[in-house]
Amino acid sequence: MSVVPYFSSSSTVWKSVEWVFGIEEVGYTGWEISADGNYRLDDPEKKRAVLDVIESTHLDVTVHAPYADLNLASINDPIWQESVHQLCACVEHAADLTDRVTIHPGYLSPAGKLLPEKVWSLQKEALRVLGACGIEHGVKVCLENMINIPEFLCHDPDELLGITEGIEGVGVTFDLGHANTVRAVNGFLAHIGDADHLHIHDNHGTSDEHLALGAGTIDWEKVGRVVAQGYRGKVAVVEGRNLDEARESLAVFRRRFV
């Protein structure tokens, strides 16, 4: 199997970090840290707790940057500056652990909807700053496609690849669960060779449920075949809700991603 499975759960960010030992016990190769709440890497005490757990396992690591209340496309300059600052800090601290950090794109605020070209420009500029930060610290910053909320940027592969094109240090994370909510799984699979990182989880095509693989409507037999044949990355992160569902997802992964 050329693609290895990691597990992540954003629903655990306010829990004690000890649950992570279960990721290895279930059988995953790595952990994608949702670097928010109790897992913020720019907080020395919280980072130390994360490192203590990692050092006590054989898990490899990638990182998902914080996104709560941040907006890389905000037309409110102090908010934009703070959003870029927090993500740069995450990239810098994540460099001790990984060479991949996933970030969310910004979104159109009510005021931003009146200035779509400015919003696009601000998102591009944020990516240039983050890409330069990534290069400095040896990390590829990977922009992720979003769910079916109209205000978000980057719902489809053309927009995701278009906004990142030509920006040094920046790649893309394909989230196939997100893609299913906008009926774009096949569109993203058609570009699977462009993906630098991969998130997988299931849903019924209407909301971002983060179900176990096989519990929704995504055709994992097709997805697994296309990924195995064309994905240039090494990792597929199962983004789940709990370790019981992580076990269910891993069983599907081992059958389909071969």
C-alpha positions in Angstrom: 0.0 0.0 0.0 1.7 3.2 -1.1 -0.7 5.6 0.6 -0.5 5.5 4.4 -3.5 6.3 6.8 -3.4 9.1 9.4 -6.2 10.0 11.7 -7.5 13.4 12.9 -10.4 14.6 14.9 -11.1 18.3 15.2 -13.9 17.5 17.7 -11.2 16.6 20.3 -9.3 19.9 20.4 -10.6 20.8 23.9 -9.9 17.3 25.3 -6.9 16.0 27.1 -4.3 14.8 24.6 -4.1 11.2 26.0 -6.7 10.0 23.5 -4.1 10.2 20.8 -2.5 7.0 22.1 -5.6 5.2 20.7 -4.8 6.3 17.2 -1.7 4.0 17.2 -3.6 1.2 19.0 -6.3 1.3 16.3 -3.6 0.8 13.7 -3.0 4.2 12.1 0.5 5.3 10.9 0.1 8.9 11.9 -1.8 11.8 13.5 -2.8 15.0 11.9 -2.8 17.6 14.7 -5.7 20.0 14.7 -3.6 22.8 16.1 -6.4 24.7 18.0 -7.8 24.6 21.5 -5.6 22.4 23.7 -3.3 21.6 20.8 -2.1 25.1 19.8 1.5 24.8 18.8 2.3 28.5 19.5 1.5 27.9 23.2 4.6 26.4 24.8 2.8 24.4 27.5 0.3 22.9 25.0 3.0 22.2 22.5 5.1 20.4 25.1 2.1 18.2 26.0 1.6 17.3 22.3 5.4 16.5 21.9 5.3 14.3 25.0 2.5 12.2 23.5 4.2 12.0 20.1 7.5 11.0 21.6 5.7 8.2 23.5 4.3 6.7 20.2 5.6 5.7 16.8 3.1 8.1 15.1 4.2 10.3 12.3 2.6 13.8 12.2 1.1 16.4 9.9 -0.7 19.6 11.1 -4.0 21.3 10.3 -3.7 25.0 11.2 -6.3 26.8 13.3 -9.2 28.4 11.5 -11.7 29.4 14.2 -12.6 33.1 13.8 -9.8 33.7 11.3 -10.3 35.0 7.7 -7.4 35.1 5.2 -9.7 37.1 2.9 -11.0 39.7 5.4 -11.3 43.3 4.1 -10.9 44.4 7.8 -7.1 44.8 7.8 -6.4 44.1 11.5 -8.4 40.8 11.2 -6.5 39.9 8.0 -3.2 40.7 9.6 -4.0 38.6 12.7 -5.2 35.7 10.6 -2.0 35.7 8.6 0.1 36.1 11.8 -1.6 33.1 13.6 -1.1 30.8 10.6 2.5 31.9 10.1 3.1 31.1 13.8 1.5 27.7 13.3 3.7 27.0 10.3 6.8 28.0 12.2 6.0 25.7 15.2 4.8 22.9 13.0 8.2 22.7 11.3 9.5 20.9 14.3 7.1 18.1 13.5 6.2 17.9 9.8 6.7 19.3 6.3 2.9 19.6 5.7 0.4 22.1 7.1 -3.1 22.4 5.8 -4.9 25.7 6.0 -8.5 26.9 5.2 -9.2 29.6 2.7 -10.9 32.8 3.7 -14.5 33.7 3.1 -16.8 36.5 2.0 -18.1 38.6 4.8 -21.3 40.6 4.2 -19.0 43.6 3.4 -16.6 41.5 1.4 -19.4 40.4 -0.9 -19.4 43.9 -2.3 -15.7 43.7 -3.2 -15.1 40.2 -4.6 -12.0 41.2 -6.5 -10.4 42.7 -3.4 -11.3 39.5 -1.4 -9.6 37.4 -4.1 -6.5 39.7 -4.0 -6.3 39.5 -0.2 -6.5 35.7 -0.2 -3.7 35.6 -2.8 -1.5 37.9 -0.8 -2.1 35.9 2.3 -1.0 32.8 0.4 2.2 34.6 -0.8 3.1 35.5 2.8 2.3 32.0 4.1 4.2 30.4 1.2 7.3 32.4 2.0 7.0 31.5 5.7 6.7 27.8 4.7 9.8 28.0 2.5 11.8 29.6 5.3 10.8 26.8 7.7 10.8 23.8 5.3 7.0 23.4 5.3 4.6 23.2 2.3 1.4 25.1 3.1 -1.6 23.3 1.6 -4.8 25.2 0.9 -7.9 23.0 1.4 -11.2 23.0 -0.6 -14.3 23.9 1.4 -17.9 22.7 2.1 -21.2 23.8 0.6 -21.3 27.2 2.4 -21.5 29.8 -0.4 -19.4 32.4 1.4 -16.3 30.2 1.5 -13.7 30.4 -1.3 -12.4 27.3 -3.0 -15.4 24.9 -3.5 -14.2 23.4 -6.8 -10.8 22.2 -8.1 -10.5 24.9 -10.7 -10.8 27.7 -8.0 -8.5 25.9 -5.6 -5.8 25.2 -8.2 -6.3 28.7 -9.7 -5.9 30.6 -6.5 -2.7 28.7 -5.6 -1.1 28.6 -9.0 2.4 30.0 -9.2 2.7 30.8 -5.5 5.9 29.3 -4.1 5.7 27.3 -1.0 1.9 26.7 -1.4 0.2 23.4 -2.4 -3.3 22.0 -2.1 -5.1 19.6 0.2 -8.0 17.8 -1.5 -10.8 17.1 1.0 -13.1 14.5 -0.6 -15.6 14.7 2.2 -15.9 18.5 1.5 -16.0 17.8 -2.2 -19.0 15.5 -1.7 -21.1 18.3 -0.2 -20.7 20.3 -3.5 -21.1 17.3 -5.8 -17.4 17.6 -6.9 -15.8 14.4 -5.9 -15.3 13.3 -9.5 -13.9 16.8 -10.4 -11.3 16.5 -7.7 -10.4 12.9 -8.6 -9.8 14.1 -12.2 -7.1 16.4 -10.7 -5.8 13.9 -8.1 -2.2 14.2 -9.5 -2.2 17.8 -8.4 -2.9 17.1 -4.8 -0.1 17.5 -2.2 -2.2 16.2 0.7 -5.5 14.3 1.1 -8.4 14.4 3.6 -11.0 11.6 3.5 -14.3 11.2 5.4 -17.9 10.4 4.5 -21.3 12.2 4.4 -24.6 12.1 2.6 -23.8 15.0 0.2 -25.6 17.7 2.1 -23.5 18.6 5.2 -20.1 18.1 6.6 -20.9 15.1 8.8 -17.4 13.5 9.1 -18.8 10.0 9.1 -16.7 6.9 9.0 -15.7 5.7 5.5 -18.6 3.8 4.0 -21.3 5.4 6.2 -22.3 8.0 3.6 -22.6 8.2 -0.2 -19.0 8.4 -1.4 -17.9 5.6 -3.7 -14.8 4.5 -1.8 -14.0 1.7 -4.3 -13.6 4.3 -7.1 -11.9 6.8 -4.8 -9.4 4.3 -3.6 -8.6 3.1 -7.0 -8.0 6.6 -8.4 -6.0 7.7 -5.4 -3.8 4.6 -5.5 -3.1 5.1 -9.2 -2.6 8.9 -9.4 -2.1 10.6 -6.1 1.5 11.8 -5.7 1.4 12.3 -2.0 2.1 9.8 0.7 -0.6 10.4 3.3 -4.4 10.2 3.4 -5.8 11.6 6.6 -9.1 10.2 7.9 -10.9 13.0 9.6 -13.3 11.4 12.0 -15.3 11.9 15.1 -14.0 9.2 17.5 -11.8 6.2 17.7 -14.6 3.7 17.1 -15.4 5.2 13.8 -11.6 5.5 13.1 -11.5 1.7 13.3 -14.4 1.4 10.9 -12.7 3.8 8.5 -9.4 2.0 8.6 -11.1 -1.3 7.6 -12.5 0.4 4.5 -9.2 2.1 3.8 -7.3 -1.2 3.9 -9.8 -2.7 1.4 -10.0 0.2 -1.0 -6.8 2.2 -1.0 -4.5 -0.5 -2.5 
